Amino acid sequence: MTEKEGLGISKKLNVLIAISLRQLLGDKEFGTKSRRHGTGDIARYLDDMGLEAKDIAAVLGSPVQSVRTLLTPTRRK
């Protein structure tokens, strides 16, 4: 394993640990408080943490195309 691959795996594991801790603590701060928290909020959170769409899709159990649609700028509005 190269150093670049190791950093990528480390980043993904850190994000998964952070999500697990948020769920254990009952923290729901993935999006705005004025609307229901859903897959889009979590997908954007994971995207902000540096995960690729295919990895986000695997974590969420959603199709890759659906995740890409959720992450498009026009969809966010």
PQR file with spaces between the fields and no chain letter, atoms N, CA, C, O and H, PARSE charges and radii, in Angstrom:
ATOM       1  N    MET     1       0.848   -1.167    0.000 -0.4000 1.5000
ATOM       2  CA   MET     1       0.000    0.000    0.000 -0.0000 2.0000
ATOM       3  C    MET     1       0.899    1.237    0.000  0.5500 1.7000
ATOM       4  O    MET     1       1.852    1.331    0.774 -0.5500 1.4000
ATOM       5  N    THR     2       0.581    2.165   -0.868 -0.4000 1.5000
ATOM       6  CA   THR     2       1.354    3.394   -0.939 -0.0000 2.0000
ATOM       7  C    THR     2       0.872    4.367    0.141  0.5500 1.7000
ATOM       8  O    THR     2      -0.172    4.166    0.762 -0.5500 1.4000
ATOM       9  H    THR     2      -0.193    2.088   -1.496  0.4000 1.0000
ATOM      10  N    GLU     3       1.648    5.408    0.344 -0.4000 1.5000
ATOM      11  CA   GLU     3       1.287    6.413    1.352 -0.0000 2.0000
ATOM      12  C    GLU     3      -0.013    7.131    0.969  0.5500 1.7000
ATOM      13  O    GLU     3      -0.830    7.448    1.833 -0.5500 1.4000
ATOM      14  H    GLU     3       2.496    5.572   -0.160  0.4000 1.0000
ATOM      15  N    LYS     4      -0.196    7.384   -0.333 -0.4000 1.5000
ATOM      16  CA   LYS     4      -1.404    8.063   -0.810 -0.0000 2.0000
ATOM      17  C    LYS     4      -2.642    7.210   -0.541  0.5500 1.7000
ATOM      18  O    LYS     4      -3.670    7.732   -0.110 -0.5500 1.4000
ATOM      19  H    LYS     4       0.468    7.127   -1.035  0.4000 1.0000
ATOM      20  N    GLU     5      -2.552    5.908   -0.791 -0.4000 1.5000
ATOM      21  CA   GLU     5      -3.673    5.008   -0.525 -0.0000 2.0000
ATOM      22  C    GLU     5      -3.977    4.954    0.965  0.5500 1.7000
ATOM      23  O    GLU     5      -5.136    4.947    1.379 -0.5500 1.4000
ATOM      24  H    GLU     5      -1.717    5.484   -1.141  0.4000 1.0000
ATOM      25  N    GLY     6      -2.900    4.915    1.770 -0.4000 1.5000
ATOM      26  CA   GLY     6      -3.062    4.884    3.223 -0.0000 2.0000
ATOM      27  C    GLY     6      -3.770    6.117    3.750  0.5500 1.7000
ATOM      28  O    GLY     6      -4.610    6.020    4.644 -0.5500 1.4000
ATOM      29  H    GLY     6      -1.959    4.920    1.434  0.4000 1.0000
ATOM      30  N    LEU     7      -3.433    7.289    3.196 -0.4000 1.5000
ATOM      31  CA   LEU     7      -4.098    8.526    3.609 -0.0000 2.0000
ATOM      32  C    LEU     7      -5.569    8.520    3.222  0.5500 1.7000
ATOM      33  O    LEU     7      -6.418    8.995    3.977 -0.5500 1.4000
ATOM      34  H    LEU     7      -2.750    7.368    2.470  0.4000 1.0000
ATOM      35  N    GLY     8      -5.867    7.985    2.048 -0.4000 1.5000
ATOM      36  CA   GLY     8      -7.257    7.912    1.606 -0.0000 2.0000
ATOM      37  C    GLY     8      -8.081    7.003    2.508  0.5500 1.7000
ATOM      38  O    GLY     8      -9.208    7.337    2.871 -0.5500 1.4000
ATOM      39  H    GLY     8      -5.177    7.600    1.435  0.4000 1.0000
ATOM      40  N    ILE     9      -7.526    5.869    2.865 -0.4000 1.5000
ATOM      41  CA   ILE     9      -8.216    4.936    3.760 -0.0000 2.0000
ATOM      42  C    ILE     9      -8.369    5.555    5.141  0.5500 1.7000
ATOM      43  O    ILE     9      -9.419    5.423    5.771 -0.5500 1.4000
ATOM      44  H    ILE     9      -6.610    5.597    2.570  0.4000 1.0000
ATOM      45  N    SER    10      -7.338    6.224    5.609 -0.4000 1.5000
ATOM      46  CA   SER    10      -7.391    6.873    6.924 -0.0000 2.0000
ATOM      47  C    SER    10      -8.481    7.932    6.966  0.5500 1.7000
ATOM      48  O    SER    10      -9.205    8.038    7.956 -0.5500 1.4000
ATOM      49  H    SER    10      -6.485    6.331    5.098  0.4000 1.0000
ATOM      50  N    LYS    11      -8.603    8.716    5.903 -0.4000 1.5000
ATOM      51  CA   LYS    11      -9.629    9.773    5.840 -0.0000 2.0000
ATOM      52  C    LYS    11     -11.022    9.157    5.904  0.5500 1.7000
ATOM      53  O    LYS    11     -11.895    9.655    6.613 -0.5500 1.4000
ATOM      54  H    LYS    11      -8.014    8.630    5.099  0.4000 1.0000
ATOM      55  N    LYS    12     -11.226    8.067    5.158 -0.4000 1.5000
ATOM      56  CA   LYS    12     -12.529    7.413    5.144 -0.0000 2.0000
ATOM      57  C    LYS    12     -12.867    6.833    6.514  0.5500 1.7000
ATOM      58  O    LYS    12     -14.006    6.940    6.969 -0.5500 1.4000
ATOM      59  H    LYS    12     -10.516    7.663    4.582  0.4000 1.0000
ATOM      60  N    LEU    13     -11.893    6.226    7.168 -0.4000 1.5000
ATOM      61  CA   LEU    13     -12.135    5.668    8.494 -0.0000 2.0000
ATOM      62  C    LEU    13     -12.447    6.758    9.513  0.5500 1.7000
ATOM      63  O    LEU    13     -13.304    6.572   10.377 -0.5500 1.4000
ATOM      64  H    LEU    13     -10.968    6.139    6.799  0.4000 1.0000
ATOM      65  N    ASN    14     -11.765    7.882    9.419 -0.4000 1.5000
ATOM      66  CA   ASN    14     -12.042    8.995   10.332 -0.0000 2.0000
ATOM      67  C    ASN    14     -13.467    9.506   10.175  0.5500 1.7000
ATOM      68  O    ASN    14     -14.123    9.828   11.166 -0.5500 1.4000
ATOM      69  H    ASN    14     -11.069    8.034    8.717  0.4000 1.0000
ATOM      70  N    VAL    15     -13.951    9.582    8.938 -0.4000 1.5000
ATOM      71  CA   VAL    15     -15.314   10.040    8.692 -0.0000 2.0000
ATOM      72  C    VAL    15     -16.316    9.041    9.269  0.5500 1.7000
ATOM      73  O    VAL    15     -17.296    9.438    9.900 -0.5500 1.4000
ATOM      74  H    VAL    15     -13.419    9.320    8.133  0.4000 1.0000
ATOM      75  N    LEU    16     -16.073    7.753    9.056 -0.4000 1.5000
ATOM      76  CA   LEU    16     -16.985    6.742    9.584 -0.0000 2.0000
ATOM      77  C    LEU    16     -16.999    6.743   11.106  0.5500 1.7000
ATOM      78  O    LEU    16     -18.054    6.553   11.712 -0.5500 1.4000
ATOM      79  H    LEU    16     -15.277    7.431    8.544  0.4000 1.0000
ATOM      80  N    ILE    17     -15.856    6.950   11.729 -0.4000 1.5000
ATOM      81  CA   ILE    17     -15.790    7.039   13.189 -0.0000 2.0000
ATOM      82  C    ILE    17     -16.569    8.259   13.671  0.5500 1.7000
ATOM      83  O    ILE    17     -17.311    8.181   14.650 -0.5500 1.4000
ATOM      84  H    ILE    17     -14.999    7.104   11.237  0.4000 1.0000
ATOM      85  N    ALA    18     -16.399    9.381   12.982 -0.4000 1.5000
ATOM      86  CA   ALA    18     -17.112   10.604   13.372 -0.0000 2.0000
ATOM      87  C    ALA    18     -18.620   10.413   13.268  0.5500 1.7000
ATOM      88  O    ALA    18     -19.359   10.847   14.152 -0.5500 1.4000
ATOM      89  H    ALA    18     -15.796    9.445   12.186  0.4000 1.0000
ATOM      90  N    ILE    19     -19.083    9.771   12.204 -0.4000 1.5000
ATOM      91  CA   ILE    19     -20.521    9.531   12.035 -0.0000 2.0000
ATOM      92  C    ILE    19     -21.029    8.595   13.120  0.5500 1.7000
ATOM      93  O    ILE    19     -22.111    8.811   13.666 -0.5500 1.4000
ATOM      94  H    ILE    19     -18.483    9.419   11.486  0.4000 1.0000
ATOM      95  N    SER    20     -20.271    7.570   13.435 -0.4000 1.5000
ATOM      96  CA   SER    20     -20.680    6.639   14.481 -0.0000 2.0000
ATOM      97  C    SER    20     -20.789    7.340   15.827  0.5500 1.7000
ATOM      98  O    SER    20     -21.737    7.108   16.578 -0.5500 1.4000
ATOM      99  H    SER    20     -19.392    7.395   12.992  0.4000 1.0000
ATOM     100  N    LEU    21     -19.824    8.192   16.131 -0.4000 1.5000
ATOM     101  CA   LEU    21     -19.867    8.923   17.395 -0.0000 2.0000
ATOM     102  C    LEU    21     -21.058    9.875   17.439  0.5500 1.7000
ATOM     103  O    LEU    21     -21.703   10.006   18.480 -0.5500 1.4000
ATOM     104  H    LEU    21     -19.055    8.381   15.521  0.4000 1.0000
ATOM     105  N    ARG    22     -21.356   10.535   16.333 -0.4000 1.5000
ATOM     106  CA   ARG    22     -22.509   11.442   16.283 -0.0000 2.0000
ATOM     107  C    ARG    22     -23.796   10.671   16.535  0.5500 1.7000
ATOM     108  O    ARG    22     -24.677   11.142   17.254 -0.5500 1.4000
ATOM     109  H    ARG    22     -20.833   10.429   15.488  0.4000 1.0000
ATOM     110  N    GLN    23     -23.908    9.478   15.941 -0.4000 1.5000
ATOM     111  CA   GLN    23     -25.115    8.684   16.136 -0.0000 2.0000
ATOM     112  C    GLN    23     -25.218    8.207   17.582  0.5500 1.7000
ATOM     113  O    GLN    23     -26.304    8.232   18.162 -0.5500 1.4000
ATOM     114  H    GLN    23     -23.192    9.095   15.356  0.4000 1.0000
ATOM     115  N    LEU    24     -24.115    7.778   18.164 -0.4000 1.5000
ATOM     116  CA   LEU    24     -24.131    7.320   19.556 -0.0000 2.0000
ATOM     117  C    LEU    24     -24.505    8.434   20.523  0.5500 1.7000
ATOM     118  O    LEU    24     -25.188    8.198   21.519 -0.5500 1.4000
ATOM     119  H    LEU    24     -23.233    7.758   17.693  0.4000 1.0000
ATOM     120  N    LEU    25     -24.059    9.638   20.229 -0.4000 1.5000
ATOM     121  CA   LEU    25     -24.339   10.775   21.097 -0.0000 2.0000
ATOM     122  C    LEU    25     -25.687   11.433   20.796  0.5500 1.7000
ATOM     123  O    LEU    25     -26.135   12.310   21.535 -0.5500 1.4000
ATOM     124  H    LEU    25     -23.504    9.830   19.419  0.4000 1.0000
ATOM     125  N    GLY    26     -26.323   11.008   19.714 -0.4000 1.5000
ATOM     126  CA   GLY    26     -27.614   11.588   19.343 -0.0000 2.0000
ATOM     127  C    GLY    26     -27.482   12.942   18.681  0.5500 1.7000
ATOM     128  O    GLY    26     -28.453   13.697   18.644 -0.5500 1.4000
ATOM     129  H    GLY    26     -25.959   10.296   19.114  0.4000 1.0000
ATOM     130  N    ASP    27     -26.316   13.275   18.158 -0.4000 1.5000
ATOM     131  CA   ASP    27     -26.079   14.560   17.500 -0.0000 2.0000
ATOM     132  C    ASP    27     -26.649   14.511   16.090  0.5500 1.7000
ATOM     133  O    ASP    27     -26.273   13.648   15.297 -0.5500 1.4000
ATOM     134  H    ASP    27     -25.527   12.662   18.188  0.4000 1.0000
ATOM     135  N    LYS    28     -27.544   15.419   15.777 -0.4000 1.5000
ATOM     136  CA   LYS    28     -28.200   15.448   14.464 -0.0000 2.0000
ATOM     137  C    LYS    28     -27.812   16.678   13.657  0.5500 1.7000
ATOM     138  O    LYS    28     -28.613   17.140   12.845 -0.5500 1.4000
ATOM     139  H    LYS    28     -27.850   16.120   16.422  0.4000 1.0000
ATOM     140  N    GLU    29     -26.653   17.209   13.841 -0.4000 1.5000
ATOM     141  CA   GLU    29     -26.230   18.458   13.194 -0.0000 2.0000
ATOM     142  C    GLU    29     -25.656   18.240   11.796  0.5500 1.7000
ATOM     143  O    GLU    29     -24.548   18.694   11.511 -0.5500 1.4000
ATOM     144  H    GLU    29     -26.002   16.834   14.500  0.4000 1.0000
ATOM     145  N    PHE    30     -26.385   17.559   10.925 -0.4000 1.5000
ATOM     146  CA   PHE    30     -25.898   17.363    9.567 -0.0000 2.0000
ATOM     147  C    PHE    30     -26.360   18.457    8.621  0.5500 1.7000
ATOM     148  O    PHE    30     -25.761   18.632    7.560 -0.5500 1.4000
ATOM     149  H    PHE    30     -27.286   17.191   11.156  0.4000 1.0000
ATOM     150  N    GLY    31     -27.385   19.187    8.962 -0.4000 1.5000
ATOM     151  CA   GLY    31     -27.910   20.220    8.077 -0.0000 2.0000
ATOM     152  C    GLY    31     -28.568   21.307    8.883  0.5500 1.7000
ATOM     153  O    GLY    31     -28.309   21.466   10.076 -0.5500 1.4000
ATOM     154  H    GLY    31     -27.872   19.045    9.824  0.4000 1.0000
ATOM     155  N    THR    32     -29.411   22.042    8.226 -0.4000 1.5000
ATOM     156  CA   THR    32     -30.096   23.124    8.921 -0.0000 2.0000
ATOM     157  C    THR    32     -31.132   22.556    9.878  0.5500 1.7000
ATOM     158  O    THR    32     -31.628   21.448    9.674 -0.5500 1.4000
ATOM     159  H    THR    32     -29.622   21.913    7.257  0.4000 1.0000
ATOM     160  N    LYS    33     -31.456   23.299   10.904 -0.4000 1.5000
ATOM     161  CA   LYS    33     -32.407   22.825   11.901 -0.0000 2.0000
ATOM     162  C    LYS    33     -33.852   23.026   11.456  0.5500 1.7000
ATOM     163  O    LYS    33     -34.769   22.476   12.066 -0.5500 1.4000
ATOM     164  H    LYS    33     -31.053   24.199   11.070  0.4000 1.0000
ATOM     165  N    SER    34     -34.063   23.804   10.406 -0.4000 1.5000
ATOM     166  CA   SER    34     -35.425   24.128   10.002 -0.0000 2.0000
ATOM     167  C    SER    34     -36.076   23.056    9.135  0.5500 1.7000
ATOM     168  O    SER    34     -37.271   23.146    8.856 -0.5500 1.4000
ATOM     169  H    SER    34     -33.318   24.251    9.911  0.4000 1.0000
ATOM     170  N    ARG    35     -35.336   22.059    8.708 -0.4000 1.5000
ATOM     171  CA   ARG    35     -35.948   21.022    7.883 -0.0000 2.0000
ATOM     172  C    ARG    35     -35.494   19.641    8.322  0.5500 1.7000
ATOM     173  O    ARG    35     -34.566   19.497    9.117 -0.5500 1.4000
ATOM     174  H    ARG    35     -34.365   21.985    8.934  0.4000 1.0000
ATOM     175  N    ARG    36     -36.154   18.648    7.798 -0.4000 1.5000
ATOM     176  CA   ARG    36     -35.860   17.270    8.174 -0.0000 2.0000
ATOM     177  C    ARG    36     -34.476   16.863    7.679  0.5500 1.7000
ATOM     178  O    ARG    36     -34.085   17.198    6.561 -0.5500 1.4000
ATOM     179  H    ARG    36     -36.908   18.765    7.152  0.4000 1.0000
ATOM     180  N    HIS    37     -33.752   16.155    8.503 -0.4000 1.5000
ATOM     181  CA   HIS    37     -32.422   15.688    8.126 -0.0000 2.0000
ATOM     182  C    HIS    37     -32.576   14.404    7.318  0.5500 1.7000
ATOM     183  O    HIS    37     -33.293   13.488    7.721 -0.5500 1.4000
ATOM     184  H    HIS    37     -34.070   15.883    9.411  0.4000 1.0000
ATOM     185  N    GLY    38     -31.903   14.350    6.186 -0.4000 1.5000
ATOM     186  CA   GLY    38     -32.057   13.180    5.340 -0.0000 2.0000
ATOM     187  C    GLY    38     -30.758   12.779    4.695  0.5500 1.7000
ATOM     188  O    GLY    38     -29.672   13.196    5.096 -0.5500 1.4000
ATOM     189  H    GLY    38     -31.322   15.095    5.859  0.4000 1.0000
ATOM     190  N    THR    39     -30.905   11.967    3.698 -0.4000 1.5000
ATOM     191  CA   THR    39     -29.765   11.425    2.985 -0.0000 2.0000
ATOM     192  C    THR    39     -28.936   12.523    2.335  0.5500 1.7000
ATOM     193  O    THR    39     -27.710   12.419    2.294 -0.5500 1.4000
ATOM     194  H    THR    39     -31.788   11.628    3.373  0.4000 1.0000
ATOM     195  N    GLY    40     -29.569   13.566    1.830 -0.4000 1.5000
ATOM     196  CA   GLY    40     -28.835   14.656    1.180 -0.0000 2.0000
ATOM     197  C    GLY    40     -27.893   15.366    2.135  0.5500 1.7000
ATOM     198  O    GLY    40     -26.762   15.691    1.773 -0.5500 1.4000
ATOM     199  H    GLY    40     -30.565   13.651    1.863  0.4000 1.0000
ATOM     200  N    ASP    41     -28.359   15.608    3.361 -0.4000 1.5000
ATOM     201  CA   ASP    41     -27.516   16.263    4.356 -0.0000 2.0000
ATOM     202  C    ASP    41     -26.299   15.407    4.703  0.5500 1.7000
ATOM     203  O    ASP    41     -25.180   15.908    4.809 -0.5500 1.4000
ATOM     204  H    ASP    41     -29.278   15.344    3.655  0.4000 1.0000
ATOM     205  N    ILE    42     -26.539   14.117    4.876 -0.4000 1.5000
ATOM     206  CA   ILE    42     -25.441   13.221    5.209 -0.0000 2.0000
ATOM     207  C    ILE    42     -24.496   13.088    4.019  0.5500 1.7000
ATOM     208  O    ILE    42     -23.280   13.043    4.201 -0.5500 1.4000
ATOM     209  H    ILE    42     -27.448   13.710    4.790  0.4000 1.0000
ATOM     210  N    ALA    43     -25.036   13.026    2.810 -0.4000 1.5000
ATOM     211  CA   ALA    43     -24.195   12.929    1.615 -0.0000 2.0000
ATOM     212  C    ALA    43     -23.306   14.162    1.480  0.5500 1.7000
ATOM     213  O    ALA    43     -22.121   14.042    1.169 -0.5500 1.4000
ATOM     214  H    ALA    43     -26.025   13.063    2.663  0.4000 1.0000
ATOM     215  N    ARG    44     -23.873   15.352    1.712 -0.4000 1.5000
ATOM     216  CA   ARG    44     -23.064   16.574    1.629 -0.0000 2.0000
ATOM     217  C    ARG    44     -22.010   16.614    2.734  0.5500 1.7000
ATOM     218  O    ARG    44     -20.889   17.072    2.513 -0.5500 1.4000
ATOM     219  H    ARG    44     -24.836   15.450    1.965  0.4000 1.0000
ATOM     220  N    TYR    45     -22.373   16.134    3.918 -0.4000 1.5000
ATOM     221  CA   TYR    45     -21.406   16.074    5.022 -0.0000 2.0000
ATOM     222  C    TYR    45     -20.224   15.177    4.646  0.5500 1.7000
ATOM     223  O    TYR    45     -19.066   15.544    4.846 -0.5500 1.4000
ATOM     224  H    TYR    45     -23.283   15.761    4.098  0.4000 1.0000
ATOM     225  N    LEU    46     -20.531   14.004    4.101 -0.4000 1.5000
ATOM     226  CA   LEU    46     -19.463   13.083    3.703 -0.0000 2.0000
ATOM     227  C    LEU    46     -18.640   13.651    2.552  0.5500 1.7000
ATOM     228  O    LEU    46     -17.424   13.464    2.501 -0.5500 1.4000
ATOM     229  H    LEU    46     -21.471   13.707    3.938  0.4000 1.0000
ATOM     230  N    ASP    47     -19.306   14.346    1.627 -0.4000 1.5000
ATOM     231  CA   ASP    47     -18.601   14.984    0.523 -0.0000 2.0000
ATOM     232  C    ASP    47     -17.644   16.055    1.041  0.5500 1.7000
ATOM     233  O    ASP    47     -16.515   16.171    0.566 -0.5500 1.4000
ATOM     234  H    ASP    47     -20.293   14.498    1.669  0.4000 1.0000
ATOM     235  N    ASP    48     -18.103   16.835    2.015 -0.4000 1.5000
ATOM     236  CA   ASP    48     -17.246   17.858    2.623 -0.0000 2.0000
ATOM     237  C    ASP    48     -16.049   17.245    3.334  0.5500 1.7000
ATOM     238  O    ASP    48     -14.998   17.877    3.446 -0.5500 1.4000
ATOM     239  H    ASP    48     -19.020   16.741    2.401  0.4000 1.0000
ATOM     240  N    MET    49     -16.206   16.009    3.816 -0.4000 1.5000
ATOM     241  CA   MET    49     -15.107   15.319    4.488 -0.0000 2.0000
ATOM     242  C    MET    49     -14.130   14.679    3.503  0.5500 1.7000
ATOM     243  O    MET    49     -13.117   14.109    3.910 -0.5500 1.4000
ATOM     244  H    MET    49     -17.059   15.496    3.724  0.4000 1.0000
ATOM     245  N    GLY    50     -14.434   14.775    2.206 -0.4000 1.5000
ATOM     246  CA   GLY    50     -13.492   14.310    1.190 -0.0000 2.0000
ATOM     247  C    GLY    50     -13.779   12.949    0.590  0.5500 1.7000
ATOM     248  O    GLY    50     -12.949   12.438   -0.162 -0.5500 1.4000
ATOM     249  H    GLY    50     -15.257   15.238    1.875  0.4000 1.0000
ATOM     250  N    LEU    51     -14.908   12.343    0.887 -0.4000 1.5000
ATOM     251  CA   LEU    51     -15.225   11.054    0.296 -0.0000 2.0000
ATOM     252  C    LEU    51     -15.748   11.245   -1.122  0.5500 1.7000
ATOM     253  O    LEU    51     -16.367   12.261   -1.440 -0.5500 1.4000
ATOM     254  H    LEU    51     -15.582   12.758    1.498  0.4000 1.0000
ATOM     255  N    GLU    52     -15.492   10.260   -1.959 -0.4000 1.5000
ATOM     256  CA   GLU    52     -15.979   10.291   -3.333 -0.0000 2.0000
ATOM     257  C    GLU    52     -17.414    9.780   -3.373  0.5500 1.7000
ATOM     258  O    GLU    52     -17.879    9.141   -2.430 -0.5500 1.4000
ATOM     259  H    GLU    52     -14.989    9.435   -1.701  0.4000 1.0000
ATOM     260  N    ALA    53     -18.109   10.064   -4.463 -0.4000 1.5000
ATOM     261  CA   ALA    53     -19.518    9.692   -4.595 -0.0000 2.0000
ATOM     262  C    ALA    53     -19.723    8.186   -4.454  0.5500 1.7000
ATOM     263  O    ALA    53     -20.698    7.758   -3.837 -0.5500 1.4000
ATOM     264  H    ALA    53     -17.732   10.584   -5.229  0.4000 1.0000
ATOM     265  N    LYS    54     -18.830    7.377   -5.010 -0.4000 1.5000
ATOM     266  CA   LYS    54     -19.002    5.924   -4.920 -0.0000 2.0000
ATOM     267  C    LYS    54     -18.851    5.438   -3.484  0.5500 1.7000
ATOM     268  O    LYS    54     -19.527    4.491   -3.079 -0.5500 1.4000
ATOM     269  H    LYS    54     -18.037    7.725   -5.511  0.4000 1.0000
ATOM     270  N    ASP    55     -17.972    6.074   -2.706 -0.4000 1.5000
ATOM     271  CA   ASP    55     -17.805    5.698   -1.307 -0.0000 2.0000
ATOM     272  C    ASP    55     -19.000    6.153   -0.469  0.5500 1.7000
ATOM     273  O    ASP    55     -19.442    5.442    0.433 -0.5500 1.4000
ATOM     274  H    ASP    55     -17.423    6.843   -3.035  0.4000 1.0000
ATOM     275  N    ILE    56     -19.517    7.343   -0.773 -0.4000 1.5000
ATOM     276  CA   ILE    56     -20.705    7.851   -0.074 -0.0000 2.0000
ATOM     277  C    ILE    56     -21.886    6.927   -0.356  0.5500 1.7000
ATOM     278  O    ILE    56     -22.657    6.605    0.548 -0.5500 1.4000
ATOM     279  H    ILE    56     -19.158    7.922   -1.506  0.4000 1.0000
ATOM     280  N    ALA    57     -22.026    6.502   -1.606 -0.4000 1.5000
ATOM     281  CA   ALA    57     -23.113    5.594   -1.974 -0.0000 2.0000
ATOM     282  C    ALA    57     -23.014    4.282   -1.199  0.5500 1.7000
ATOM     283  O    ALA    57     -24.031    3.733   -0.774 -0.5500 1.4000
ATOM     284  H    ALA    57     -21.400    6.763   -2.341  0.4000 1.0000
ATOM     285  N    ALA    58     -21.805    3.783   -1.017 -0.4000 1.5000
ATOM     286  CA   ALA    58     -21.620    2.537   -0.267 -0.0000 2.0000
ATOM     287  C    ALA    58     -22.001    2.714    1.198  0.5500 1.7000
ATOM     288  O    ALA    58     -22.620    1.830    1.791 -0.5500 1.4000
ATOM     289  H    ALA    58     -20.979    4.229   -1.363  0.4000 1.0000
ATOM     290  N    VAL    59     -21.634    3.848    1.780 -0.4000 1.5000
ATOM     291  CA   VAL    59     -21.952    4.116    3.188 -0.0000 2.0000
ATOM     292  C    VAL    59     -23.458    4.264    3.369  0.5500 1.7000
ATOM     293  O    VAL    59     -24.018    3.741    4.332 -0.5500 1.4000
ATOM     294  H    VAL    59     -21.131    4.565    1.298  0.4000 1.0000
ATOM     295  N    LEU    60     -24.118    4.970    2.457 -0.4000 1.5000
ATOM     296  CA   LEU    60     -25.545    5.256    2.590 -0.0000 2.0000
ATOM     297  C    LEU    60     -26.444    4.150    2.057  0.5500 1.7000
ATOM     298  O    LEU    60     -27.641    4.120    2.346 -0.5500 1.4000
ATOM     299  H    LEU    60     -23.663    5.396    1.675  0.4000 1.0000
ATOM     300  N    GLY    61     -25.866    3.240    1.277 -0.4000 1.5000
ATOM     301  CA   GLY    61     -26.674    2.194    0.668 -0.0000 2.0000
ATOM     302  C    GLY    61     -27.553    2.725   -0.448  0.5500 1.7000
ATOM     303  O    GLY    61     -28.646    2.212   -0.686 -0.5500 1.4000
ATOM     304  H    GLY    61     -24.894    3.264    1.042  0.4000 1.0000
ATOM     305  N    SER    62     -27.074    3.752   -1.130 -0.4000 1.5000
ATOM     306  CA   SER    62     -27.809    4.382   -2.224 -0.0000 2.0000
ATOM     307  C    SER    62     -27.057    4.185   -3.533  0.5500 1.7000
ATOM     308  O    SER    62     -25.848    3.953   -3.517 -0.5500 1.4000
ATOM     309  H    SER    62     -26.186    4.170   -0.936  0.4000 1.0000
ATOM     310  N    PRO    63     -27.750    4.273   -4.666 -0.5600 1.5000
ATOM     311  CA   PRO    63     -27.070    4.200   -5.955  0.2800 2.0000
ATOM     312  C    PRO    63     -26.127    5.398   -6.139  0.5500 1.7000
ATOM     313  O    PRO    63     -26.408    6.501   -5.672 -0.5500 1.4000
ATOM     314  N    VAL    64     -25.020    5.163   -6.819 -0.4000 1.5000
ATOM     315  CA   VAL    64     -24.025    6.214   -7.041 -0.0000 2.0000
ATOM     316  C    VAL    64     -24.640    7.395   -7.778  0.5500 1.7000
ATOM     317  O    VAL    64     -24.349    8.545   -7.447 -0.5500 1.4000
ATOM     318  H    VAL    64     -24.791    4.267   -7.199  0.4000 1.0000
ATOM     319  N    GLN    65     -25.483    7.134   -8.767 -0.4000 1.5000
ATOM     320  CA   GLN    65     -26.097    8.221   -9.531 -0.0000 2.0000
ATOM     321  C    GLN    65     -26.975    9.092   -8.641  0.5500 1.7000
ATOM     322  O    GLN    65     -27.016   10.309   -8.817 -0.5500 1.4000
ATOM     323  H    GLN    65     -25.719    6.200   -9.036  0.4000 1.0000
ATOM     324  N    SER    66     -27.674    8.487   -7.694 -0.4000 1.5000
ATOM     325  CA   SER    66     -28.510    9.261   -6.770 -0.0000 2.0000
ATOM     326  C    SER    66     -27.661   10.172   -5.896  0.5500 1.7000
ATOM     327  O    SER    66     -28.031   11.318   -5.639 -0.5500 1.4000
ATOM     328  H    SER    66     -27.641    7.498   -7.551  0.4000 1.0000
ATOM     329  N    VAL    67     -26.534    9.666   -5.446 -0.4000 1.5000
ATOM     330  CA   VAL    67     -25.633   10.474   -4.614 -0.0000 2.0000
ATOM     331  C    VAL    67     -25.069   11.623   -5.433  0.5500 1.7000
ATOM     332  O    VAL    67     -24.979   12.748   -4.942 -0.5500 1.4000
ATOM     333  H    VAL    67     -26.234    8.736   -5.655  0.4000 1.0000
ATOM     334  N    ARG    68     -24.688   11.352   -6.674 -0.4000 1.5000
ATOM     335  CA   ARG    68     -24.166   12.423   -7.535 -0.0000 2.0000
ATOM     336  C    ARG    68     -25.227   13.504   -7.759  0.5500 1.7000
ATOM     337  O    ARG    68     -24.912   14.694   -7.779 -0.5500 1.4000
ATOM     338  H    ARG    68     -24.761   10.438   -7.073  0.4000 1.0000
ATOM     339  N    THR    69     -26.475   13.086   -7.925 -0.4000 1.5000
ATOM     340  CA   THR    69     -27.565   14.050   -8.099 -0.0000 2.0000
ATOM     341  C    THR    69     -27.736   14.897   -6.856  0.5500 1.7000
ATOM     342  O    THR    69     -27.919   16.111   -6.953 -0.5500 1.4000
ATOM     343  H    THR    69     -26.731   12.119   -7.908  0.4000 1.0000
ATOM     344  N    LEU    70     -27.679   14.269   -5.678 -0.4000 1.5000
ATOM     345  CA   LEU    70     -27.807   15.013   -4.428 -0.0000 2.0000
ATOM     346  C    LEU    70     -26.678   16.021   -4.239  0.5500 1.7000
ATOM     347  O    LEU    70     -26.871   17.054   -3.598 -0.5500 1.4000
ATOM     348  H    LEU    70     -27.531   13.283   -5.599  0.4000 1.0000
ATOM     349  N    LEU    71     -25.511   15.733   -4.787 -0.4000 1.5000
ATOM     350  CA   LEU    71     -24.345   16.596   -4.590 -0.0000 2.0000
ATOM     351  C    LEU    71     -24.206   17.686   -5.633  0.5500 1.7000
ATOM     352  O    LEU    71     -23.315   18.528   -5.521 -0.5500 1.4000
ATOM     353  H    LEU    71     -25.353   14.894   -5.308  0.4000 1.0000
ATOM     354  N    THR    72     -25.068   17.695   -6.654 -0.4000 1.5000
ATOM     355  CA   THR    72     -24.968   18.754   -7.660 -0.0000 2.0000
ATOM     356  C    THR    72     -25.426   20.092   -7.059  0.5500 1.7000
ATOM     357  O    THR    72     -26.383   20.121   -6.285 -0.5500 1.4000
ATOM     358  H    THR    72     -25.792   17.010   -6.746  0.4000 1.0000
ATOM     359  N    PRO    73     -24.759   21.186   -7.403 -0.5600 1.5000
ATOM     360  CA   PRO    73     -25.083   22.484   -6.815  0.2800 2.0000
ATOM     361  C    PRO    73     -26.528   22.923   -7.020  0.5500 1.7000
ATOM     362  O    PRO    73     -27.105   23.529   -6.117 -0.5500 1.4000
ATOM     363  N    THR    74     -27.132   22.643   -8.167 -0.4000 1.5000
ATOM     364  CA   THR    74     -28.505   23.080   -8.406 -0.0000 2.0000
ATOM     365  C    THR    74     -29.488   22.284   -7.566  0.5500 1.7000
ATOM     366  O    THR    74     -30.568   22.786   -7.254 -0.5500 1.4000
ATOM     367  H    THR    74     -26.663   22.150   -8.900  0.4000 1.0000
ATOM     368  N    ARG    75     -29.151   21.073   -7.196 -0.4000 1.5000
ATOM     369  CA   ARG    75     -30.029   20.232   -6.376 -0.0000 2.0000
ATOM     370  C    ARG    75     -30.084   20.731   -4.932  0.5500 1.7000
ATOM     371  O    ARG    75     -31.077   20.517   -4.238 -0.5500 1.4000
ATOM     372  H    ARG    75     -28.274   20.665   -7.449  0.4000 1.0000
ATOM     373  N    ARG    76     -29.012   21.399   -4.477 -0.4000 1.5000
ATOM     374  CA   ARG    76     -28.913   21.840   -3.088 -0.0000 2.0000
ATOM     375  C    ARG    76     -29.898   22.942   -2.753  0.5500 1.7000
ATOM     376  O    ARG    76     -30.239   23.116   -1.583 -0.5500 1.4000
ATOM     377  H    ARG    76     -28.205   21.574   -5.041  0.4000 1.0000
ATOM     378  N    LYS    77     -30.370   23.698   -3.748 -0.4000 1.5000
ATOM     379  CA   LYS    77     -31.238   24.855   -3.480 -0.0000 2.0000
ATOM     380  C    LYS    77     -32.645   24.475   -3.228  0.5500 1.7000
ATOM     381  O    LYS    77     -33.485   25.343   -2.989 -0.5500 1.4000
ATOM     382  H    LYS    77     -30.093   23.556   -4.699  0.4000 1.0000
